[in-house]
């Protein structure tokens, strides 16, 4: 993924994940990859993905269950 300079990377990744949900690539109720898996996939630090998860939770897109993972609402 090529990142733009006009937005924080975590928002760009969050937008990409939201688009996957909208187009049906990721289904409601589906478990998302782990923070580490996403960090490797997007070639960013786990902290960036953690911020992405917080952003998506604040938007009401996903819910995180401690010790289990993040799921699409």
PyMOL Python script that loads the backbone (N, CA, C, O; Angstrom):
from pymol import cmd

cmd.read_pdbstr("""\
ATOM      1  N   UNK A   1       0.857  -1.181   0.000  1.00  0.00           N
ATOM      2  CA  UNK A   1       0.000   0.000   0.000  1.00  0.00           C
ATOM      3  C   UNK A   1       0.896   1.235   0.000  1.00  0.00           C
ATOM      4  O   UNK A   1       1.836   1.333   0.789  1.00  0.00           O
ATOM      5  N   UNK A   2       0.599   2.163  -0.881  1.00  0.00           N
ATOM      6  CA  UNK A   2       1.346   3.417  -0.934  1.00  0.00           C
ATOM      7  C   UNK A   2       0.628   4.442  -0.080  1.00  0.00           C
ATOM      8  O   UNK A   2      -0.552   4.726  -0.287  1.00  0.00           O
ATOM      9  N   UNK A   3       1.346   4.990   0.876  1.00  0.00           N
ATOM     10  CA  UNK A   3       0.752   5.956   1.792  1.00  0.00           C
ATOM     11  C   UNK A   3       0.933   7.372   1.273  1.00  0.00           C
ATOM     12  O   UNK A   3       1.951   7.705   0.666  1.00  0.00           O
ATOM     13  N   UNK A   4      -0.065   8.193   1.522  1.00  0.00           N
ATOM     14  CA  UNK A   4      -0.044   9.602   1.133  1.00  0.00           C
ATOM     15  C   UNK A   4       0.452  10.440   2.313  1.00  0.00           C
ATOM     16  O   UNK A   4       0.357  10.012   3.463  1.00  0.00           O
ATOM     17  N   UNK A   5       0.972  11.614   2.032  1.00  0.00           N
ATOM     18  CA  UNK A   5       1.489  12.485   3.081  1.00  0.00           C
ATOM     19  C   UNK A   5       0.427  13.373   3.721  1.00  0.00           C
ATOM     20  O   UNK A   5       0.688  14.007   4.743  1.00  0.00           O
ATOM     21  N   UNK A   6      -0.762  13.426   3.134  1.00  0.00           N
ATOM     22  CA  UNK A   6      -1.772  14.363   3.603  1.00  0.00           C
ATOM     23  C   UNK A   6      -2.609  13.838   4.771  1.00  0.00           C
ATOM     24  O   UNK A   6      -3.403  14.595   5.330  1.00  0.00           O
ATOM     25  N   UNK A   7      -2.458  12.578   5.155  1.00  0.00           N
ATOM     26  CA  UNK A   7      -3.223  11.970   6.244  1.00  0.00           C
ATOM     27  C   UNK A   7      -2.311  11.072   7.063  1.00  0.00           C
ATOM     28  O   UNK A   7      -1.354  10.504   6.537  1.00  0.00           O
ATOM     29  N   UNK A   8      -2.608  10.944   8.356  1.00  0.00           N
ATOM     30  CA  UNK A   8      -1.840   9.980   9.153  1.00  0.00           C
ATOM     31  C   UNK A   8      -2.002   8.564   8.583  1.00  0.00           C
ATOM     32  O   UNK A   8      -3.061   8.217   8.061  1.00  0.00           O
ATOM     33  N   UNK A   9      -0.960   7.765   8.686  1.00  0.00           N
ATOM     34  CA  UNK A   9      -0.969   6.410   8.133  1.00  0.00           C
ATOM     35  C   UNK A   9      -2.070   5.565   8.765  1.00  0.00           C
ATOM     36  O   UNK A   9      -2.719   4.787   8.065  1.00  0.00           O
ATOM     37  N   UNK A  10      -2.297   5.700  10.084  1.00  0.00           N
ATOM     38  CA  UNK A  10      -3.318   4.873  10.725  1.00  0.00           C
ATOM     39  C   UNK A  10      -4.700   5.147  10.157  1.00  0.00           C
ATOM     40  O   UNK A  10      -5.523   4.235  10.083  1.00  0.00           O
ATOM     41  N   UNK A  11      -4.974   6.375   9.756  1.00  0.00           N
ATOM     42  CA  UNK A  11      -6.272   6.703   9.150  1.00  0.00           C
ATOM     43  C   UNK A  11      -6.352   6.105   7.747  1.00  0.00           C
ATOM     44  O   UNK A  11      -7.405   5.611   7.344  1.00  0.00           O
ATOM     45  N   UNK A  12      -5.256   6.145   7.007  1.00  0.00           N
ATOM     46  CA  UNK A  12      -5.249   5.551   5.669  1.00  0.00           C
ATOM     47  C   UNK A  12      -5.484   4.047   5.732  1.00  0.00           C
ATOM     48  O   UNK A  12      -6.217   3.495   4.912  1.00  0.00           O
ATOM     49  N   UNK A  13      -4.867   3.387   6.701  1.00  0.00           N
ATOM     50  CA  UNK A  13      -5.079   1.948   6.869  1.00  0.00           C
ATOM     51  C   UNK A  13      -6.523   1.693   7.311  1.00  0.00           C
ATOM     52  O   UNK A  13      -7.169   0.767   6.819  1.00  0.00           O
ATOM     53  N   UNK A  14      -7.022   2.503   8.225  1.00  0.00           N
ATOM     54  CA  UNK A  14      -8.411   2.369   8.674  1.00  0.00           C
ATOM     55  C   UNK A  14      -9.392   2.538   7.535  1.00  0.00           C
ATOM     56  O   UNK A  14     -10.379   1.808   7.453  1.00  0.00           O
ATOM     57  N   UNK A  15      -9.136   3.487   6.657  1.00  0.00           N
ATOM     58  CA  UNK A  15      -9.991   3.704   5.486  1.00  0.00           C
ATOM     59  C   UNK A  15      -9.949   2.493   4.564  1.00  0.00           C
ATOM     60  O   UNK A  15     -10.977   2.081   4.027  1.00  0.00           O
ATOM     61  N   UNK A  16      -8.766   1.924   4.383  1.00  0.00           N
ATOM     62  CA  UNK A  16      -8.630   0.723   3.560  1.00  0.00           C
ATOM     63  C   UNK A  16      -9.446  -0.430   4.145  1.00  0.00           C
ATOM     64  O   UNK A  16     -10.137  -1.132   3.406  1.00  0.00           O
ATOM     65  N   UNK A  17      -9.375  -0.629   5.452  1.00  0.00           N
ATOM     66  CA  UNK A  17     -10.137  -1.705   6.107  1.00  0.00           C
ATOM     67  C   UNK A  17     -11.633  -1.435   5.984  1.00  0.00           C
ATOM     68  O   UNK A  17     -12.407  -2.357   5.723  1.00  0.00           O
ATOM     69  N   UNK A  18     -12.048  -0.184   6.167  1.00  0.00           N
ATOM     70  CA  UNK A  18     -13.476   0.155   6.008  1.00  0.00           C
ATOM     71  C   UNK A  18     -13.958  -0.151   4.596  1.00  0.00           C
ATOM     72  O   UNK A  18     -15.068  -0.652   4.410  1.00  0.00           O
ATOM     73  N   UNK A  19     -13.127   0.149   3.600  1.00  0.00           N
ATOM     74  CA  UNK A  19     -13.495  -0.145   2.210  1.00  0.00           C
ATOM     75  C   UNK A  19     -13.644  -1.650   1.989  1.00  0.00           C
ATOM     76  O   UNK A  19     -14.530  -2.081   1.251  1.00  0.00           O
ATOM     77  N   UNK A  20     -12.791  -2.445   2.619  1.00  0.00           N
ATOM     78  CA  UNK A  20     -12.911  -3.897   2.508  1.00  0.00           C
ATOM     79  C   UNK A  20     -14.220  -4.381   3.122  1.00  0.00           C
ATOM     80  O   UNK A  20     -14.838  -5.316   2.612  1.00  0.00           O
ATOM     81  N   UNK A  21     -14.636  -3.760   4.196  1.00  0.00           N
ATOM     82  CA  UNK A  21     -15.905  -4.130   4.835  1.00  0.00           C
ATOM     83  C   UNK A  21     -17.072  -3.736   3.934  1.00  0.00           C
ATOM     84  O   UNK A  21     -18.010  -4.513   3.752  1.00  0.00           O
ATOM     85  N   UNK A  22     -17.015  -2.540   3.375  1.00  0.00           N
ATOM     86  CA  UNK A  22     -18.089  -2.049   2.512  1.00  0.00           C
ATOM     87  C   UNK A  22     -18.242  -2.913   1.262  1.00  0.00           C
ATOM     88  O   UNK A  22     -19.362  -3.218   0.855  1.00  0.00           O
ATOM     89  N   UNK A  23     -17.113  -3.312   0.645  1.00  0.00           N
ATOM     90  CA  UNK A  23     -17.220  -4.097  -0.587  1.00  0.00           C
ATOM     91  C   UNK A  23     -17.383  -5.599  -0.338  1.00  0.00           C
ATOM     92  O   UNK A  23     -17.439  -6.382  -1.286  1.00  0.00           O
ATOM     93  N   UNK A  24     -17.458  -6.000   0.931  1.00  0.00           N
ATOM     94  CA  UNK A  24     -17.757  -7.391   1.261  1.00  0.00           C
ATOM     95  C   UNK A  24     -16.558  -8.309   1.382  1.00  0.00           C
ATOM     96  O   UNK A  24     -16.727  -9.505   1.617  1.00  0.00           O
ATOM     97  N   UNK A  25     -15.348  -7.783   1.228  1.00  0.00           N
ATOM     98  CA  UNK A  25     -14.154  -8.609   1.380  1.00  0.00           C
ATOM     99  C   UNK A  25     -14.035  -9.100   2.820  1.00  0.00           C
ATOM    100  O   UNK A  25     -13.621 -10.233   3.067  1.00  0.00           O
ATOM    101  N   UNK A  26     -14.400  -8.243   3.759  1.00  0.00           N
ATOM    102  CA  UNK A  26     -14.456  -8.611   5.179  1.00  0.00           C
ATOM    103  C   UNK A  26     -15.918  -8.536   5.592  1.00  0.00           C
ATOM    104  O   UNK A  26     -16.563  -7.504   5.404  1.00  0.00           O
ATOM    105  N   UNK A  27     -16.440  -9.609   6.149  1.00  0.00           N
ATOM    106  CA  UNK A  27     -17.859  -9.711   6.495  1.00  0.00           C
ATOM    107  C   UNK A  27     -18.129  -9.302   7.947  1.00  0.00           C
ATOM    108  O   UNK A  27     -17.243  -9.427   8.793  1.00  0.00           O
ATOM    109  N   UNK A  28     -19.338  -8.814   8.248  1.00  0.00           N
ATOM    110  CA  UNK A  28     -19.713  -8.543   9.635  1.00  0.00           C
ATOM    111  C   UNK A  28     -19.551  -9.803  10.493  1.00  0.00           C
ATOM    112  O   UNK A  28     -19.922 -10.902  10.080  1.00  0.00           O
ATOM    113  N   UNK A  29     -18.997  -9.627  11.678  1.00  0.00           N
ATOM    114  CA  UNK A  29     -18.761 -10.739  12.579  1.00  0.00           C
ATOM    115  C   UNK A  29     -17.432 -11.428  12.364  1.00  0.00           C
ATOM    116  O   UNK A  29     -17.005 -12.228  13.197  1.00  0.00           O
ATOM    117  N   UNK A  30     -16.776 -11.130  11.267  1.00  0.00           N
ATOM    118  CA  UNK A  30     -15.505 -11.771  10.941  1.00  0.00           C
ATOM    119  C   UNK A  30     -14.383 -11.221  11.820  1.00  0.00           C
ATOM    120  O   UNK A  30     -14.333 -10.028  12.118  1.00  0.00           O
ATOM    121  N   UNK A  31     -13.494 -12.109  12.221  1.00  0.00           N
ATOM    122  CA  UNK A  31     -12.333 -11.709  13.017  1.00  0.00           C
ATOM    123  C   UNK A  31     -11.284 -11.117  12.087  1.00  0.00           C
ATOM    124  O   UNK A  31     -10.979 -11.673  11.032  1.00  0.00           O
ATOM    125  N   UNK A  32     -10.740  -9.978  12.500  1.00  0.00           N
ATOM    126  CA  UNK A  32      -9.684  -9.333  11.730  1.00  0.00           C
ATOM    127  C   UNK A  32      -8.338  -9.956  12.062  1.00  0.00           C
ATOM    128  O   UNK A  32      -8.175 -10.546  13.130  1.00  0.00           O
ATOM    129  N   UNK A  33      -7.375  -9.831  11.160  1.00  0.00           N
ATOM    130  CA  UNK A  33      -6.024 -10.295  11.479  1.00  0.00           C
ATOM    131  C   UNK A  33      -5.493  -9.579  12.723  1.00  0.00           C
ATOM    132  O   UNK A  33      -5.970  -8.502  13.081  1.00  0.00           O
ATOM    133  N   UNK A  34      -4.514 -10.180  13.367  1.00  0.00           N
ATOM    134  CA  UNK A  34      -3.942  -9.598  14.576  1.00  0.00           C
ATOM    135  C   UNK A  34      -3.168  -8.322  14.241  1.00  0.00           C
ATOM    136  O   UNK A  34      -2.869  -8.036  13.082  1.00  0.00           O
ATOM    137  N   UNK A  35      -2.855  -7.564  15.296  1.00  0.00           N
ATOM    138  CA  UNK A  35      -2.065  -6.349  15.137  1.00  0.00           C
ATOM    139  C   UNK A  35      -0.740  -6.677  14.456  1.00  0.00           C
ATOM    140  O   UNK A  35      -0.315  -5.968  13.544  1.00  0.00           O
ATOM    141  N   UNK A  36      -0.096  -7.739  14.896  1.00  0.00           N
ATOM    142  CA  UNK A  36       1.197  -8.114  14.296  1.00  0.00           C
ATOM    143  C   UNK A  36       1.047  -8.532  12.838  1.00  0.00           C
ATOM    144  O   UNK A  36       1.889  -8.193  12.007  1.00  0.00           O
ATOM    145  N   UNK A  37      -0.013  -9.261  12.523  1.00  0.00           N
ATOM    146  CA  UNK A  37      -0.235  -9.673  11.130  1.00  0.00           C
ATOM    147  C   UNK A  37      -0.454  -8.453  10.238  1.00  0.00           C
ATOM    148  O   UNK A  37       0.109  -8.365   9.146  1.00  0.00           O
ATOM    149  N   UNK A  38      -1.273  -7.514  10.707  1.00  0.00           N
ATOM    150  CA  UNK A  38      -1.488  -6.283   9.933  1.00  0.00           C
ATOM    151  C   UNK A  38      -0.200  -5.468   9.824  1.00  0.00           C
ATOM    152  O   UNK A  38       0.068  -4.884   8.774  1.00  0.00           O
ATOM    153  N   UNK A  39       0.602  -5.419  10.892  1.00  0.00           N
ATOM    154  CA  UNK A  39       1.857  -4.673  10.855  1.00  0.00           C
ATOM    155  C   UNK A  39       2.782  -5.221   9.771  1.00  0.00           C
ATOM    156  O   UNK A  39       3.425  -4.455   9.053  1.00  0.00           O
ATOM    157  N   UNK A  40       2.846  -6.536   9.656  1.00  0.00           N
ATOM    158  CA  UNK A  40       3.670  -7.161   8.616  1.00  0.00           C
ATOM    159  C   UNK A  40       3.063  -6.880   7.235  1.00  0.00           C
ATOM    160  O   UNK A  40       3.780  -6.535   6.296  1.00  0.00           O
ATOM    161  N   UNK A  41       1.752  -7.027   7.121  1.00  0.00           N
ATOM    162  CA  UNK A  41       1.070  -6.813   5.846  1.00  0.00           C
ATOM    163  C   UNK A  41       1.284  -5.397   5.305  1.00  0.00           C
ATOM    164  O   UNK A  41       1.586  -5.214   4.126  1.00  0.00           O
ATOM    165  N   UNK A  42       1.124  -4.398   6.179  1.00  0.00           N
ATOM    166  CA  UNK A  42       1.233  -3.004   5.756  1.00  0.00           C
ATOM    167  C   UNK A  42       2.640  -2.433   5.903  1.00  0.00           C
ATOM    168  O   UNK A  42       2.904  -1.291   5.526  1.00  0.00           O
ATOM    169  N   UNK A  43       3.546  -3.252   6.461  1.00  0.00           N
ATOM    170  CA  UNK A  43       4.933  -2.838   6.668  1.00  0.00           C
ATOM    171  C   UNK A  43       5.030  -1.569   7.511  1.00  0.00           C
ATOM    172  O   UNK A  43       5.726  -0.617   7.157  1.00  0.00           O
ATOM    173  N   UNK A  44       4.310  -1.581   8.641  1.00  0.00           N
ATOM    174  CA  UNK A  44       4.323  -0.488   9.606  1.00  0.00           C
ATOM    175  C   UNK A  44       4.542  -1.079  10.994  1.00  0.00           C
ATOM    176  O   UNK A  44       4.549  -2.298  11.163  1.00  0.00           O
ATOM    177  N   UNK A  45       4.717  -0.222  11.972  1.00  0.00           N
ATOM    178  CA  UNK A  45       4.926  -0.715  13.332  1.00  0.00           C
ATOM    179  C   UNK A  45       3.609  -1.192  13.929  1.00  0.00           C
ATOM    180  O   UNK A  45       2.543  -0.725  13.527  1.00  0.00           O
ATOM    181  N   UNK A  46       3.671  -2.117  14.885  1.00  0.00           N
ATOM    182  CA  UNK A  46       2.450  -2.548  15.574  1.00  0.00           C
ATOM    183  C   UNK A  46       1.716  -1.383  16.254  1.00  0.00           C
ATOM    184  O   UNK A  46       0.491  -1.408  16.375  1.00  0.00           O
ATOM    185  N   UNK A  47       2.461  -0.370  16.695  1.00  0.00           N
ATOM    186  CA  UNK A  47       1.833   0.791  17.317  1.00  0.00           C
ATOM    187  C   UNK A  47       0.903   1.508  16.331  1.00  0.00           C
ATOM    188  O   UNK A  47      -0.170   1.971  16.716  1.00  0.00           O
ATOM    189  N   UNK A  48       1.307   1.598  15.073  1.00  0.00           N
ATOM    190  CA  UNK A  48       0.458   2.220  14.056  1.00  0.00           C
ATOM    191  C   UNK A  48      -0.836   1.434  13.887  1.00  0.00           C
ATOM    192  O   UNK A  48      -1.909   2.025  13.772  1.00  0.00           O
ATOM    193  N   UNK A  49      -0.744   0.120  13.872  1.00  0.00           N
ATOM    194  CA  UNK A  49      -1.942  -0.714  13.738  1.00  0.00           C
ATOM    195  C   UNK A  49      -2.804  -0.599  14.992  1.00  0.00           C
ATOM    196  O   UNK A  49      -4.032  -0.590  14.902  1.00  0.00           O
ATOM    197  N   UNK A  50      -2.176  -0.514  16.146  1.00  0.00           N
ATOM    198  CA  UNK A  50      -2.939  -0.332  17.388  1.00  0.00           C
ATOM    199  C   UNK A  50      -3.752   0.967  17.315  1.00  0.00           C
ATOM    200  O   UNK A  50      -4.911   1.002  17.730  1.00  0.00           O
ATOM    201  N   UNK A  51      -3.147   2.019  16.793  1.00  0.00           N
ATOM    202  CA  UNK A  51      -3.875   3.279  16.621  1.00  0.00           C
ATOM    203  C   UNK A  51      -5.006   3.119  15.610  1.00  0.00           C
ATOM    204  O   UNK A  51      -6.074   3.710  15.772  1.00  0.00           O
ATOM    205  N   UNK A  52      -4.776   2.326  14.575  1.00  0.00           N
ATOM    206  CA  UNK A  52      -5.820   2.049  13.586  1.00  0.00           C
ATOM    207  C   UNK A  52      -7.000   1.350  14.245  1.00  0.00           C
ATOM    208  O   UNK A  52      -8.154   1.702  13.998  1.00  0.00           O
ATOM    209  N   UNK A  53      -6.712   0.359  15.081  1.00  0.00           N
ATOM    210  CA  UNK A  53      -7.763  -0.378  15.782  1.00  0.00           C
ATOM    211  C   UNK A  53      -8.550   0.569  16.689  1.00  0.00           C
ATOM    212  O   UNK A  53      -9.779   0.510  16.725  1.00  0.00           O
ATOM    213  N   UNK A  54      -7.857   1.434  17.413  1.00  0.00           N
ATOM    214  CA  UNK A  54      -8.543   2.405  18.272  1.00  0.00           C
ATOM    215  C   UNK A  54      -9.431   3.329  17.448  1.00  0.00           C
ATOM    216  O   UNK A  54     -10.552   3.642  17.850  1.00  0.00           O
ATOM    217  N   UNK A  55      -8.935   3.759  16.307  1.00  0.00           N
ATOM    218  CA  UNK A  55      -9.693   4.626  15.401  1.00  0.00           C
ATOM    219  C   UNK A  55     -10.964   3.930  14.913  1.00  0.00           C
ATOM    220  O   UNK A  55     -12.042   4.525  14.929  1.00  0.00           O
ATOM    221  N   UNK A  56     -10.842   2.670  14.479  1.00  0.00           N
ATOM    222  CA  UNK A  56     -11.999   1.927  13.986  1.00  0.00           C
ATOM    223  C   UNK A  56     -12.994   1.622  15.100  1.00  0.00           C
ATOM    224  O   UNK A  56     -14.201   1.589  14.859  1.00  0.00           O
ATOM    225  N   UNK A  57     -12.502   1.398  16.310  1.00  0.00           N
ATOM    226  CA  UNK A  57     -13.405   1.196  17.454  1.00  0.00           C
ATOM    227  C   UNK A  57     -14.177   2.473  17.754  1.00  0.00           C
ATOM    228  O   UNK A  57     -15.382   2.430  18.003  1.00  0.00           O
ATOM    229  N   UNK A  58     -13.492   3.601  17.733  1.00  0.00           N
ATOM    230  CA  UNK A  58     -14.148   4.892  17.983  1.00  0.00           C
ATOM    231  C   UNK A  58     -15.206   5.190  16.927  1.00  0.00           C
ATOM    232  O   UNK A  58     -16.215   5.834  17.218  1.00  0.00           O
ATOM    233  N   UNK A  59     -14.976   4.725  15.706  1.00  0.00           N
ATOM    234  CA  UNK A  59     -15.932   4.913  14.613  1.00  0.00           C
ATOM    235  C   UNK A  59     -17.111   3.934  14.712  1.00  0.00           C
ATOM    236  O   UNK A  59     -18.108   4.090  14.006  1.00  0.00           O
ATOM    237  N   UNK A  60     -16.997   2.931  15.584  1.00  0.00           N
ATOM    238  CA  UNK A  60     -18.055   1.938  15.724  1.00  0.00           C
ATOM    239  C   UNK A  60     -18.010   0.862  14.657  1.00  0.00           C
ATOM    240  O   UNK A  60     -18.995   0.150  14.457  1.00  0.00           O
ATOM    241  N   UNK A  61     -16.887   0.730  13.970  1.00  0.00           N
ATOM    242  CA  UNK A  61     -16.745  -0.231  12.877  1.00  0.00           C
ATOM    243  C   UNK A  61     -16.401  -1.622  13.406  1.00  0.00           C
ATOM    244  O   UNK A  61     -16.903  -2.630  12.908  1.00  0.00           O
ATOM    245  N   UNK A  62     -15.535  -1.664  14.423  1.00  0.00           N
ATOM    246  CA  UNK A  62     -15.104  -2.939  14.986  1.00  0.00           C
ATOM    247  C   UNK A  62     -15.270  -2.931  16.495  1.00  0.00           C
ATOM    248  O   UNK A  62     -15.467  -1.889  17.119  1.00  0.00           O
ATOM    249  N   UNK A  63     -15.184  -4.117  17.054  1.00  0.00           N
ATOM    250  CA  UNK A  63     -15.177  -4.277  18.510  1.00  0.00           C
ATOM    251  C   UNK A  63     -14.022  -5.215  18.839  1.00  0.00           C
ATOM    252  O   UNK A  63     -13.808  -6.216  18.156  1.00  0.00           O
ATOM    253  N   UNK A  64     -13.279  -4.880  19.898  1.00  0.00           N
ATOM    254  CA  UNK A  64     -12.146  -5.701  20.302  1.00  0.00           C
ATOM    255  C   UNK A  64     -12.468  -6.396  21.609  1.00  0.00           C
ATOM    256  O   UNK A  64     -12.924  -5.773  22.568  1.00  0.00           O
ATOM    257  N   UNK A  65     -12.224  -7.688  21.630  1.00  0.00           N
ATOM    258  CA  UNK A  65     -12.398  -8.480  22.841  1.00  0.00           C
ATOM    259  C   UNK A  65     -11.008  -8.870  23.331  1.00  0.00           C
ATOM    260  O   UNK A  65     -10.281  -9.598  22.655  1.00  0.00           O
ATOM    261  N   UNK A  66     -10.654  -8.384  24.498  1.00  0.00           N
ATOM    262  CA  UNK A  66      -9.301  -8.596  25.041  1.00  0.00           C
ATOM    263  C   UNK A  66      -8.948 -10.080  25.070  1.00  0.00           C
ATOM    264  O   UNK A  66      -9.707 -10.903  25.581  1.00  0.00           O
ATOM    265  N   UNK A  67      -7.803 -10.399  24.521  1.00  0.00           N
ATOM    266  CA  UNK A  67      -7.317 -11.756  24.502  1.00  0.00           C
ATOM    267  C   UNK A  67      -7.924 -12.626  23.400  1.00  0.00           C
ATOM    268  O   UNK A  67      -7.509 -13.769  23.212  1.00  0.00           O
ATOM    269  N   UNK A  68      -8.905 -12.086  22.673  1.00  0.00           N
ATOM    270  CA  UNK A  68      -9.561 -12.861  21.618  1.00  0.00           C
ATOM    271  C   UNK A  68      -9.272 -12.266  20.244  1.00  0.00           C
ATOM    272  O   UNK A  68      -8.894 -12.982  19.316  1.00  0.00           O
ATOM    273  N   UNK A  69      -9.452 -10.946  20.120  1.00  0.00           N
ATOM    274  CA  UNK A  69      -9.191 -10.291  18.846  1.00  0.00           C
ATOM    275  C   UNK A  69     -10.202  -9.203  18.530  1.00  0.00           C
ATOM    276  O   UNK A  69     -11.049  -8.862  19.356  1.00  0.00           O
ATOM    277  N   UNK A  70     -10.101  -8.668  17.331  1.00  0.00           N
ATOM    278  CA  UNK A  70     -11.012  -7.629  16.856  1.00  0.00           C
ATOM    279  C   UNK A  70     -11.953  -8.207  15.814  1.00  0.00           C
ATOM    280  O   UNK A  70     -11.561  -9.014  14.971  1.00  0.00           O
ATOM    281  N   UNK A  71     -13.198  -7.776  15.892  1.00  0.00           N
ATOM    282  CA  UNK A  71     -14.250  -8.295  15.013  1.00  0.00           C
ATOM    283  C   UNK A  71     -15.025  -7.144  14.386  1.00  0.00           C
ATOM    284  O   UNK A  71     -15.179  -6.084  14.992  1.00  0.00           O
ATOM    285  N   UNK A  72     -15.509  -7.361  13.173  1.00  0.00           N
ATOM    286  CA  UNK A  72     -16.336  -6.376  12.476  1.00  0.00           C
ATOM    287  C   UNK A  72     -17.707  -6.373  13.127  1.00  0.00           C
ATOM    288  O   UNK A  72     -18.276  -7.429  13.402  1.00  0.00           O
ATOM    289  N   UNK A  73     -18.232  -5.182  13.371  1.00  0.00           N
ATOM    290  CA  UNK A  73     -19.585  -5.065  13.945  1.00  0.00           C
ATOM    291  C   UNK A  73     -20.637  -5.325  12.910  1.00  0.00           C
ATOM    292  O   UNK A  73     -21.829  -5.270  13.213  1.00  0.00           O
TER     293      UNK A  73
END
""", "prot")
cmd.dss("prot")
cmd.show_as("cartoon", "prot")
cmd.util.cbc("prot")
cmd.orient("prot")
